[in-house]
Amino acid sequence: MPEEITIEEFSRVDLRVGVVVEAERIPGTRLLRLIVDLGGERRQIVSGIAEWYRPEDLVGRKVVVVANLKPKVIRGYRSEGMILAAGCERGQRPVLVTVEDGAQPGWRVC
C-alpha cells in the first residue's frame, strides 16, 4: 500500500478537465504529442500511450490533467502536464480518466 498523504498534500495537486484538440505520434517513439485545451489555455503534453491509442481517436476527448506538474523535456518536446490513466501496470492497456460531457475545459477536479 502506498504511503498515506494528508488532504493538504492532496490539495496541492491541480487536476483540471482538458479537451484534446490536437494529437500526433512522435516518430520513432511510443509517445504522442497532445495539445490540450484547459479552458482558455492550451498545453502541450507528451504521453507514452501511442502503443494503445491512435491520435485521431483522442481529438475531442475530455481528459483529466495534472496541470501543476513541473514541465519536462521528453525527446526534445516540452511536456506541460500529465493526462491521467488507470491500469498503467506493465503490459496493461492504460484507460484514460475522462469526464462526462457536462464538464467544461479548465474546471478543477475535486
C-alpha positions, 0 to 999 in steps of 0.5 A: 500500500502506498504511503498515506498523504494528508488532504493538504498534500492532496490539495496541492495537486491541480487536476483540471478537465482538458479537451484534446484538440490536437494529437500526433505520434512522435516518430520513432517513439511510443509517445504522442504529442497532445495539445490540450485545451484547459479552458482558455489555455492550451498545453502541450503534453507528451504521453507514452500511450501511442502503443494503445491509442491512435491520435485521431481517436483522442481529438475531442476527448475530455481528459483529466490533467495534472496541470501543476506538474513541473514541465519536462523535456521528453525527446526534445518536446516540452511536456506541460502536464500529465493526462491521467490513466488507470491500469498503467501496470506493465503490459496493461492497456492504460484507460484514460480518466475522462469526464462526462460531457457536462464538464467544461475545459479548465474546471478543477477536479475535486 
